[in-house]
Amino acid sequence: MATQNVISVIMGGGRGTRLYPLTMERCKPAVPLAGKYRLVDIPISNCLNSGLNRIFLLTQFHTASLHRHIQTTYRFDPFGGGFVDLLSAEQTEKSADWYQGTADAVRRNLQHFRKFQHELVLILSGDQLYRMDFNKIIKQHLATKADVTIAAIPVPLSKVEGLGLMRVDDDLAISEFAEKPKDPAIINNLAISDALQSRLEQTSKGEKHCLASMGIYVFNRSVLAEALNNTMTDFGKEVIPSLLGRRRLFSHIFEGYWEDIGTVKAFFDANLALAQPLPPFNFFDEQSPIYTQENYLPASKINKCDIDYIVIGDGSIVEDSYVKHSVLGIRSFVRKGCRLQDVVMMGADYYETPDQSAMNSRQGIPLLGLGHGCNIQGSIIDKNARIGDNVKLSPAGKPDGTYAHGVMIRDGVLLVPKGCVVPSNTVL
């Protein structure tokens, strides 16, 4: 299938309430990841590595940070026809409100897609961590003469809560779809057949599995237009079930690493997993690189430190501290005498000048990053945070909802929001 016959559509997501306060000033796809990336870099890079370079990104909430990142990162030469086009919710003669869901967002932008030659539409989420060659799902879609192909991942029955599940025949045709079922009997009835599970190469044969939707769809252009010629607002809850029995729906089984970064806990765990000796997601793959903005920062400096299992972004300085199992973003400052364990620190957007630092010090405002003698555990420190000297932060033994000095605990993780100022000697 020539790549000029496929367009890719990345969903920018809604308010991102489950990721709050990381989404307090940005949308989900713009949340920093792995020290130097943004979540949106994952689907865009997967597209580019698959030879798909016509990409639409649908956005509406807190878009400034995301738009700035896209505009400064993804620039294409004039000969390849590639682009990442930002399509924000807009008022028209037919509608004056926000996108009401994934399907509604795509419906409102069909008029923009028609300007480009295509027969297939690849629909992706903007807040997932995975690496996939989209040529494989497209090739299967064409071989099976499918109208819609849904990427699916095998998930043990004990871990399917909150996922859309499908019953798949041995020829991969979808015969039933249930959006986030809770009834154990329904879940058990959707389990993969023994014959199909035996064909899976990387999935454990011990426990029964279901196939869960990854929120990745390939639609024939005409089928997509027909499926959206109504008032349905969501693909998983409404559009896909409405097509069952009327159109040829197939599943494409993906057995690699996939993580839906939908909650604070999921985001925290996915980042810390990257600091393991053999992380489940490999950013060190020259054949399928993950692209992001080039910041032209100096190499990081680590002085007299005891470090173990850390990821550290460019332009950072860590002084005489203990850092274990943590991720430090670009321009992270960790001053002398700190102890960090299980910490995701996103760094800063800028460096302070000596004059700015002196002025802030006179006003009692901590410097960017961590002050001297801090002890931080089990925490996410968002960008541009200022944490004073001898601050102690940990979620251990504290309930969700605990709040002080702008710092909060959610999903068992302590969060320091973007730009938050934590006074010296604070203990939480």
N, C-alpha and C positions, 0 to 999 in steps of 0.2 A: 504494500500500500504506500504510494507516494506520500511523503509527509505533507505536501501541499493540500492533501485531501482531509487533513485532520486539524482541528483547532482545539486548544486546551483551555478550560475554564476553571479557575481556582476560586473557591468560595472564601471570602474574607471573614465570614463568621458574624455572629451577633454581638451582644454586649459583653460576652465573656465573663459573666457573673461568677462562674465557678473558679475562675482564675484570679479574681479580685484579691488583693490590690495590684497585682501585676498588670491588670488591664485598666487601672485607674486613669492613666493618661495615654494609653495606646490600645490598639486592637490586638486580638490574639496572635495573628500572623506576625506582628511586629515585636513580639516578646523575644528578648535575647536568649540565645541557646549556645551551650558548649563553648563559652568563653569569647566567641567572636562572631557568631552567626545570628540570624533571626529565623524564627520558625518558617517563615515563608520561603526562605532559601531552599528548603528541602523539596517541596513540590516543583519549584521552578528548575532546580538543578536536575531533578529526575526527568523533567520534560526535555531539557537541553541535552542531557546525556542520551536520551532516546531519539534525538534528531527532530524533536518537535519544538519549533521556535516561534510559533504564533500563539501567544498566551494572553488571555484576558484575566484580570484580577478584579473581582467584584467586592467593593468595600462600602461601608457606611458609618461605622462607629469609630471615633478617635483615629481618624485616618492620616493625620499630618505626619506622624513618625513613619508610618508605613510608606506613604507616598514619597517622602524624602529619601528613604532607603532604596526604593525601586528606581527612582529617577537618577540617583547617583551611582547605582550599581550595574543595572542591566542596559547597556548601550550596544546597539547592533550596527554593523556596517550597512551601507545602503544597498548592497548587492544580494544579500541573503534573504531579504524579505522578513526577517525576524523582528519581533517586538514583544514587550510586556506592556499591555495597554490597561490602564487603570480606569475602571468604570464604577463611579460612585452612584449611590441612589440619587435620582433626580426627579424633579417634578415634570410631569407631562400633561397633555390634555386628558389622558386617561387615568392618571394617578398622581396624587400629591403627597403620599405618605411614604414611610420607610419600607424596605424589603420586609415582607411578612414571613419569609422562610427561604430555604434553599431553592425550592422550585420557583417560587415567586421571583427571586432574584434573577434566575436564568431567564424566565419568561419575559421580564421587562427589558432584557438586553438582546433578545433574539434579533431585533431590528439592526443592532450593531454587528452581530455575527454574519448577517446576510451579505454584507459588503465584501466578504472574503470567501473565495472558493473553498468548499469543504463538503465532504459526505459524512464524516464522523465527528462527533463531539465527545471529547474526553473531559469528564467532570471530576474535579479533585477537591479535597479539603485542604485548608491552609494551615492546619495546626496538628499535623501528624509527623512522626519521625520514622522513616523507612527508606529503603532504597529499592526501586523497582524499574525494570526495563519495560516501558510501556509498549514496546513493539510486540512483546509476547502476548499481551491481552488483546491487542489490535489484531494480530495474526490469528488468534483463536476465534475472535469475533467474526472475522471474515470466513474462516474455515467452516464454522458451524452455521453460517448464514443467520446469525442472531440479529434480533432487533435491538436488544439491550444485553450487555454483558456487565456483570457486577463482580468486582474483585472481592474475594472472600478469604478469610484466614481461619484455619482450624483452631478452635478454642475448647479447652476441657469444659465439660458440663458444669463444673464447680466454679467457673470463672466467667460465665456468659452474662452476668447481670449488667443491664444497661446497654446491651448490644442488639442490633437487628439480626435475627437468625433466619436461615433459609434451609428448606429441605431440597436436596439436590439428587437427581437420579444418577445412575451410573454413567450416563452419557453427558453429565454436567448440566442438563436442563433443570431449571428451577421449577419445582412443582408447588412450593408453598413458601410464604414469607411472613414472618411475625416480627414486628417492631418492638423490641425490648420486652419480651414476655417474662412474666414472673411465676406463672403456674408450672411447677415441676413436671407435671404430666405433659404439658405442651412442649416444654424444653426437651424432655426425654424422647418425645415423638419426633423431634426434629434432628435427632442424632444422625451422624453420618453412618451409612450402611457399612457392614463389615467388608463388603467387596470393595467399596470406594476407599475406605480407610486403609486397606491393605496396599493400595496403590500409592499412598502418600509416602514420600521419601524421608522427610525430616520430622514427622509427627510421631509422638510416642504411641505405641500400640497398646499400652496398658489401660488407660482410662478412655472412656467414650468421649468423642468430640462432636461439636456442632460447627457448622460453617457460619461465621459472623461476617456481616457486611463491613467492608473497610471504608465505605463512603466514596468509593472510586467507581465511576460508571463510564461505559462506552455506549453512546446512543447513535443509531442511524439518524441522520439529520431530519428526515421526514417524520420518523417516529417520535423524536423529541418535540417537534412542533405540534404534532397531534396530541401527545401526552400532556402538553401544557396549555391546550386550548380549552381551559376551564378555570376554576378559581382555586384549585388545589395549591397549597403553599409549601409542602414538604415532600421531598423525594421518598424518604424511608417510610414515613407514616401513611402517605396517600398515593403518590404517583406510581411507585413500584407495585404495591398491592393491586392497584387498579388495572395494571397491564397483565397480570397473571391470567392465563387462559385465553387472552386475546392476542398476545404477541409472543414471539420466541425469546424467552429470557434464559440466559445461560450464566453459569458461575465460572469465574476464572480463579483457581485455587493458588494462593500465594503462601509459601511456607517460610519466608524469611522473617527477620525482625520487624515488628510494627508496633508502634506505641501511639495511642491517641492522647495527645497532651491536653486533656480537657479539664483537669483539676490541678490544684496547687500540689497535692501529693504526687500525682503522675508526673508533673513537671519537675519536681524536686528529685524524685527517684530516677527519672530518665537522665537528668544532668549528672547526678552522682555516679550512675552506672558507667558514664564515659571515663571516669577516673580509674576504673578497674584495670588490671593488667591486660585482660582480654575483653574489652568492652563489647556489648552486644551489637552496637552500631559502630562501623568502622569509618572514621573520617579520613583515614590514611589510605585511600584507594585512588591511585593515580588514573585508573581506567574510568572511574565514575566520580569525579571530584564534586564537592559541594561548593558552589560559588557564593561569594558574598562581597560586601564592599571592601575595597582596598583603602586602608586607613593611613598608609605610609608612616607607621609608627616605629620607633626604635625597638631593638630587642629588649626583652625584659631583664631586670637585674635581681638576683637573689643573693643576699649577703648573710653569711654565717647562719644559715637556717637548717632546721631539722624538718625535712619534707618527705612525704611518702604518699604515692598515688594521688597526684594532683594534675590538673589541667590548668595552664596559665596563659592568658592572652597577651598579645604584644603590648609594649609600652608600660609594663607594670614594674613596681618596685616592692620587694618584700625584704624587710630588714630584721635579722636576728630573731626569728619567730619559729614557732612550731606549727606546721600546717599538714594535716592528714586528711586524705579522702575528700578533697574539695576541688571546686572549679572556680578559678579567678578570671574574670573578664578583662577586657582591654582597659588599660590605665587604672589598674587596681593598685591601691597604696595600702600596704600592711606595715605599720611602724613597729619599732623595737618592742620585744617582750610580749607579743600577742600569741594566743593559742587558738587555732581554728581546727575544728573537726566536723566533718559532714556539713560543709558550708558551700552554698552557691552564691558567689559574690560577682555581681555583674559589672563592676568597675565604674567608669565615668565617661561622659561624652566630651570632656575637655580637660586641659591642664589649667590649674590656677597659676597666675604669674606671682612672683615674689611679692609684689606690691599688694595684690589681692589677698594673698595669704596673711600678710602683715596686718592689713586692715581688718580682716575677719577675726584674727587673733585678738586685736584690741577690743573688738566688740563681743568677745567671748564666744564666737562661732567656731566650732571645730573645723579642722582642715578636711578636704575631701578624703574619703576612705576611712581607714581605721586609725584611731589614735594609739598611743603607747599603752601596753599592758592590757589589751582587751582579751576577753575569753569568750569566744562565740562557738556555739554548738547547735547542730540541727536547724540551721537557719538559711533563709534567702535574703540577701542584701541587694536591693535593687540599685539601679544606676544613680550616681550623683549623691549617694547618701553620705552624711557626715556624722561619724560616730566618735565621740570624745574619748579621752584617756580613761583607762581602768573600767571600761563598760563590760558588764557580764550579761550575756543573753543566751537563754536556752529554753526550749519548750518543755523540758522534762518536768513531769509532775504538775503541769499547768493545763487547765481545760481550754478547749477551743473557745474563742471569744474574749480571751484575756487581752487587755488593751492598755497601753501606757506610752506616753511620749510619741504617739503615732505608730508605735510598734504593735503588732497583733499576732495572735496565734490562730492558724486555720489548718484543718486537716492534719493536726499534730506537728505542723511546721511553723517556726517563728519567722515572721516577715517584717523586714524594714522597708517601707515603701520608697519609691523613687523620690529623691530629693529630701528625704526625711533627715531631721537633725536630732541626734540623740545626745543629750548632755553628758559630760564627764561623770563618772562614778555611778551611772545608772545601772541598776540590777533588776533583771526581769527573767 
